[in-house]
């Protein structure tokens, strides 16, 4: 129901976008790459590194409020669609890069 990756020094993991693609709300850490895509409380959630209490609170809120969970999931899906991380977009970008190198 919720995807949580509260790790520090995380590159932009495609796992966030995989969760968003199926409308699962994501929780990540402020200052990490996912923060460039997620607006806290709008289309996902961001916590400060090491803030276990904030993580627990977000999970409680989402557990108790399936309508909010669904809304955040829908908005996250829209972020995914705009992100360029859809597999066809991702592959096309890499093909373009590789062709420019040869």
PyMOL commands that set and color helices and strands:
alter all, ss='L'
color gray80, all
select helices_A, chain A and resi 14-21+33-36+52-64+66-83+87-101
alter helices_A, ss='H'
color red, helices_A
select strands_A, chain A and resi 2-4+25-29+45-47
alter strands_A, ss='S'
color yellow, strands_A
deselect
rebuild
show_as cartoon
